[in-house]
Amino acid sequence: MAAPTPITVAYGDGIGPEIMEATLRIIQSAGANIAIETIEIGEKVYLRGVDTGMDPGAWESLRRTRVFLKAPITTPQGGGYKSLNVTTRKALGLYANVRPSVSYAPFVHTLHPTMNVVIIRENEEDLYAGIEHRQTAQVYQCLKLITRPGSEKVIRYAFEYARAHQRKKVTCFVKDNIMKMTDGLFHKIFDEIATEYPDLEHETWIVDIGAAKLADTPEMFDVIVMPNLYGDVLSDVAAQIAGSVGLAGSANIGDQCAMFEAIHGSAPRVAGQNRANPSGLLLAAVMMLVHLQQFAVATQVHNAWLKTIEDGVHTYDIFTDGVSRQKVGTAEFATAVIDRLGETPKVLTPVSYDLAQPMTLWHQQVQTKPDKRLVGVDVFLDWDAGSPNDLGDALSRVTYGSLRLRVITNRGIKVWPDGLPETFCTDHWRCRFMGDNNEPIPPSHVVSLLQEITQAGFEPIKTENLYFFDGVPGFSAVHG
Ligand code: NAD
């Protein structure tokens, strides 16, 4: 037998220790070939003053084993504590968050008895880059970052996952009718990568109607890939409409490391009572076993769990009179699953991971550097001393080289020249200065222009350079 694979385990907070104990007992009874390193994370570590909730020794273990089975943690109330999950995902490069949502009708109540959807959420960027600023008395900003490599990684993973797991279709959710550059890039890369997978159907939905369809007719979806924020929200919706967030596991996959956890939190109100459902963490552990290529053990555990659910042995959260047969606690549920190892479900569809194909993961594409030309600058001002026309008149007198004021917007709507008096304005103004006919301008002219603006009595709070890339504008057009 091969040497056991080292994995890092954290028991977490609240119900964490109970559900982790149950999970490990089940997978070890099934013969999981693992060597466990335990680390402490979460509330106690935060309260010791470690703002990430994880000690340096814990990081060492994770970087050594590269596989992390994590129970939920409690983030202490109050400010100053960083999200352990967000930090772990970004620090270890866990770019794909994989969340299957499956119905177990008629044994677990759901309005969608044939639902079987996997949401693959981009995990590192989008509005979760955590780059936020207060810029004026009235205005706060959060930067949405979508990158080519970040999008390529998660989208390729989605197609590879679909192929390896015998799925038929990959759907992309974006909002590129509004965010034409950021979500537009995600959509474009999705279309590019889809051409490499002619055996799989692909389609794109605008996220609003896509979300409505997902909530109403989830059967029409198979694998869905989407940017971080949409994926965060919709994977919880999907898990809940499949039956319960308490049943869903998730995998956070990177090129070098992976983390597996339930999607629910530490449920402090039921902690320490042997009541919590360990299913979410157990199904996450099944995903871990697949990742470790221990396919037979993964298959056996998953089928025994399905049989337990089918036999009506249920924890309180999914217990329904007339459907469930036996209400059990966490430890008894684990024993029931162990008793069924080697059995397969009769009504629910059994799983088989033996067919799982190895996946081709992302590799850096060779990209030619685009020709990049500076043609202007958006100068953002903190200003509340008059009307848009007052500002336009004053700034029209401020120039440098060929840089001249062309347009002013407030919250993205054009207010000068020819704005509408009805448009509501805040104290945050974007003033677009460009040269003539998109001619290139020297970067030093931007700095000199800022000096002129400051000397004219205005307060620039930030700038965004305006570039053309290979002759295509790298900035959004002005509305209004
Ligand atoms: P929660 O998921 O802990 O609980 C939501 C509801 O679901 C509660 O009614 C709870 O009793 C129930 N529930 C959740 N898991 C269950 C299970 N396995 N069995 C039975 N019932 C279950 O969400 P919350 O109450 O918003 O958060 C509690 C704490 O968990 C907070 O400190 C939060 O920061 C943390 N949290 C951690 C993670 C994580 O570590 N990945 C994720 C979400 C929330």
Residues whose N, C-alpha, C, O or C-beta is under 5 A from the ligand:
A	BS01	NAD	A71 P72 I73 T74 T75 G246 A262 I263 H264 G265 S266 A267 P268 V270 A276 N277 D317
